[in-house]
Amino acid sequence: MHSPARAHFIRKTTAAAVAAAAGEAPRPDATQYELHLAQLAEHRRALKQIKSVQRKVEFKAKVLPEYLPYIEGVLEADSGAPDDVVTTVMVWCIDTGHFHRALTIAEYVLRHKLALPDQYQRDAACVVAEEIAEYALRLLADPKAEFDAVELIEQLQQTAELVDGHDMPDEVSAKLQKALGYALRDSDPAAALEHLQKALALSPNCGVKKDIERLERALKNAQPAANKARG
């Protein structure tokens, strides 16, 4: 049972969403949430007209700054109220590779147990883990990609900490472990092996068996050299 204030809030936000979907102009007395919800509906309509995935990403990157002052205000207020603008912007930040900003929003979303808009069909923790892992795996697989390897590792570790304890499919958890393993292969092979072994245990078909074998051989071959250097 909602309180009178909450019921009023839901009526207002629902009305704003309906108006936005119908292409109506925002009312003069619209709240900041309603205004941004109407703007989000307009941007979603524009996205539906774009067929190219890359162009969709470029469009999201272009419009994201329009939401940032509102997002900063919501995070500072820390009310935990349901907010489709905040949760959508979180996902768009992941889509455009802005992990730091996405994880800042994700901490708020997960702490307050906010639901994502219906079109995502997954809960927030699952989306954060899977989308960040998949983006990182694409980066790591692209020899032409330019990124800060140390920063990527830190962001993947932060993601793992944020979603720790949240229920999600084992395949999603395996993707995150796989991404961590691949990110760590050059700087910390032993840690990379541990993450890949966790990924394999979670999902036997996640495609890391050969990588595990290669890492095990490399670590085994490196041991005599290490012993000799110590001696």
C-alpha positions as CSV (number, residue, x, y, z in Angstrom):
1,M,0.0,0.0,0.0
2,H,1.5,3.3,-1.1
3,S,1.5,6.4,1.1
4,P,-0.5,9.4,-0.2
5,A,2.7,11.1,-1.2
6,R,4.1,8.1,-3.0
7,A,0.8,7.6,-4.8
8,H,0.8,11.2,-5.9
9,F,4.4,10.8,-7.2
10,I,3.5,7.6,-9.1
11,R,0.5,9.3,-10.7
12,K,2.6,12.3,-11.7
13,T,5.4,10.3,-13.2
14,T,3.0,8.0,-15.0
15,A,1.2,10.9,-16.5
16,A,4.5,12.4,-17.6
17,A,5.4,9.2,-19.3
18,V,2.1,8.9,-21.1
19,A,2.3,12.6,-22.3
20,A,5.9,12.0,-23.5
21,A,5.0,8.9,-25.4
22,A,2.1,10.9,-27.1
23,G,4.5,13.6,-28.1
24,E,2.8,16.2,-25.9
25,A,4.7,19.3,-24.6
26,P,5.7,19.2,-20.9
27,R,3.4,21.1,-18.6
28,P,4.7,24.4,-17.1
29,D,4.5,22.9,-13.6
30,A,6.4,19.7,-14.6
31,T,9.0,18.5,-12.1
32,Q,12.6,17.9,-13.1
33,Y,11.9,14.2,-13.2
34,E,8.9,14.6,-15.5
35,L,10.9,16.9,-17.8
36,H,13.8,14.4,-18.0
37,L,11.4,11.5,-18.5
38,A,9.8,13.3,-21.4
39,Q,13.2,14.1,-22.9
40,L,14.2,10.4,-22.4
41,A,11.1,9.3,-24.3
42,E,12.0,11.6,-27.2
43,H,15.5,10.2,-27.3
44,R,14.2,6.6,-27.2
45,R,12.0,7.4,-30.2
46,A,15.0,8.8,-32.0
47,L,17.0,5.6,-31.2
48,K,14.3,3.4,-32.7
49,Q,14.8,5.1,-36.0
50,I,18.5,4.3,-36.0
51,K,19.4,0.8,-37.4
52,S,23.2,0.9,-36.9
53,V,24.4,-0.3,-33.5
54,Q,27.5,2.0,-33.7
55,R,25.3,5.0,-34.6
56,K,23.0,4.2,-31.6
57,V,26.1,4.3,-29.4
58,E,27.2,7.6,-30.9
59,F,23.7,9.1,-30.3
60,K,23.7,8.0,-26.7
61,A,27.1,9.5,-26.2
62,K,25.9,12.8,-27.7
63,V,22.8,13.2,-25.5
64,L,24.2,11.8,-22.2
65,P,25.5,15.2,-21.1
66,E,22.0,16.6,-21.1
67,Y,21.1,14.3,-18.2
68,L,24.2,14.6,-16.0
69,P,23.2,17.6,-13.9
70,Y,19.9,15.9,-13.1
71,I,21.8,12.6,-12.3
72,E,24.2,14.4,-10.0
73,G,21.3,16.0,-8.1
74,V,19.6,12.7,-7.6
75,L,22.7,11.0,-6.3
76,E,23.4,13.9,-4.0
77,A,19.8,13.8,-2.6
78,D,20.1,10.0,-2.2
79,S,16.3,9.6,-1.8
80,G,16.2,6.1,-3.5
81,A,12.9,6.9,-5.3
82,P,12.1,4.9,-8.4
83,D,13.6,6.7,-11.4
84,D,13.7,5.4,-15.0
85,V,15.9,8.3,-16.0
86,V,18.7,7.3,-13.6
87,T,18.6,3.6,-14.4
88,T,18.5,4.2,-18.2
89,V,21.4,6.7,-18.0
90,M,23.3,4.1,-16.1
91,V,22.9,1.6,-18.9
92,W,23.7,4.1,-21.6
93,C,26.9,5.0,-19.7
94,I,27.9,1.4,-20.0
95,D,26.9,1.2,-23.7
96,T,29.2,4.2,-24.4
97,G,32.1,2.9,-22.3
98,H,31.8,5.5,-19.5
99,F,32.4,2.8,-16.8
100,H,33.4,5.2,-14.0
101,R,30.2,7.2,-14.3
102,A,28.1,4.0,-14.8
103,L,29.6,2.4,-11.7
104,T,28.9,5.6,-9.6
105,I,25.3,5.4,-10.6
106,A,25.2,1.6,-10.2
107,E,26.2,1.9,-6.6
108,Y,23.2,4.1,-5.9
109,V,20.8,1.9,-8.0
110,L,21.9,-1.3,-6.3
111,R,22.0,0.1,-2.8
112,H,18.4,1.3,-3.2
113,K,17.3,-1.8,-5.1
114,L,15.9,0.2,-8.0
115,A,14.2,-1.6,-10.9
116,L,15.2,-1.1,-14.5
117,P,12.6,-0.1,-17.1
118,D,10.6,-3.1,-18.4
119,Q,12.4,-3.3,-21.8
120,Y,15.6,-4.5,-20.1
121,Q,14.0,-7.7,-18.7
122,R,16.8,-8.2,-16.2
123,D,17.5,-6.7,-12.8
124,A,20.1,-4.0,-12.4
125,A,22.9,-6.2,-10.9
126,C,22.7,-8.6,-13.8
127,V,22.7,-5.8,-16.4
128,V,25.7,-4.1,-14.8
129,A,27.7,-7.3,-14.6
130,E,26.9,-8.6,-18.0
131,E,27.1,-5.4,-20.0
132,I,30.4,-4.2,-18.5
133,A,31.9,-7.7,-18.9
134,E,30.8,-7.9,-22.5
135,Y,32.1,-4.4,-23.3
136,A,35.4,-5.2,-21.6
137,L,35.7,-8.5,-23.5
138,R,35.2,-6.7,-26.8
139,L,37.9,-4.2,-25.9
140,L,40.4,-7.0,-24.9
141,A,39.7,-8.9,-28.1
142,D,40.3,-5.9,-30.4
143,P,44.1,-5.5,-31.2
144,K,43.4,-1.9,-32.3
145,A,41.4,-0.8,-29.2
146,E,43.1,1.9,-27.1
147,F,42.4,1.8,-23.4
148,D,44.1,2.1,-20.0
149,A,44.6,-1.6,-18.9
150,V,45.1,-0.7,-15.3
151,E,41.9,1.4,-15.2
152,L,40.0,-1.4,-16.9
153,I,41.1,-3.9,-14.3
154,E,40.1,-1.5,-11.5
155,Q,36.7,-1.0,-13.0
156,L,36.1,-4.7,-13.5
157,Q,37.1,-5.3,-9.9
158,Q,34.8,-2.6,-8.8
159,T,32.0,-4.2,-10.8
160,A,32.6,-7.5,-9.2
161,E,32.5,-6.0,-5.7
162,L,29.3,-4.1,-6.5
163,V,27.4,-7.2,-7.7
164,D,28.8,-9.6,-5.2
165,G,26.0,-11.4,-3.4
166,H,23.4,-10.5,-6.0
167,D,21.6,-13.5,-7.6
168,M,22.2,-13.8,-11.3
169,P,22.7,-16.5,-13.9
170,D,26.0,-18.4,-13.6
171,E,26.7,-17.5,-17.2
172,V,26.7,-13.8,-16.4
173,S,29.0,-14.3,-13.4
174,A,31.3,-16.4,-15.6
175,K,31.5,-13.5,-18.2
176,L,32.6,-11.1,-15.5
177,Q,35.3,-13.6,-14.2
178,K,36.4,-14.2,-17.8
179,A,36.8,-10.5,-18.4
180,L,38.8,-10.1,-15.3
181,G,41.0,-13.1,-16.2
182,Y,41.7,-11.7,-19.7
183,A,42.4,-8.2,-18.3
184,L,45.0,-9.6,-15.9
185,R,46.8,-12.0,-18.2
186,D,49.7,-9.8,-18.9
187,S,50.2,-8.1,-15.5
188,D,49.3,-10.9,-13.1
189,P,49.0,-14.4,-14.7
190,A,48.4,-16.2,-11.4
191,A,45.4,-14.0,-10.6
192,A,44.2,-14.3,-14.2
193,L,44.3,-18.1,-14.0
194,E,42.3,-18.0,-10.8
195,H,39.5,-15.9,-12.4
196,L,39.4,-18.1,-15.5
197,Q,39.1,-21.2,-13.3
198,K,36.2,-19.5,-11.5
199,A,34.6,-18.7,-14.9
200,L,35.0,-22.3,-16.0
201,A,33.5,-23.6,-12.8
202,L,30.5,-21.3,-13.2
203,S,30.0,-22.1,-16.9
204,P,31.8,-25.0,-18.5
205,N,31.1,-23.7,-22.0
206,C,32.4,-20.1,-21.5
207,G,35.4,-20.7,-23.8
208,V,38.3,-20.4,-21.4
209,K,39.7,-24.0,-21.3
210,K,42.5,-23.4,-23.8
211,D,43.4,-20.1,-22.0
212,I,43.6,-21.9,-18.7
213,E,46.0,-24.5,-20.2
214,R,48.2,-21.8,-21.7
215,L,48.4,-19.9,-18.4
216,E,49.2,-23.1,-16.5
217,R,52.0,-23.9,-18.9
218,A,53.4,-20.4,-18.7
219,L,53.3,-20.3,-14.9
220,K,54.9,-23.8,-14.7
221,N,57.7,-22.7,-17.2
222,A,58.3,-19.5,-15.3
223,Q,58.8,-21.3,-11.9
224,P,62.3,-22.7,-12.6
225,A,63.5,-19.3,-13.7
226,A,62.1,-17.7,-10.6
227,N,63.8,-20.4,-8.4
228,K,67.1,-19.8,-10.2
229,A,66.9,-16.0,-9.7
230,R,66.3,-16.5,-6.0
231,G,69.2,-18.9,-5.7
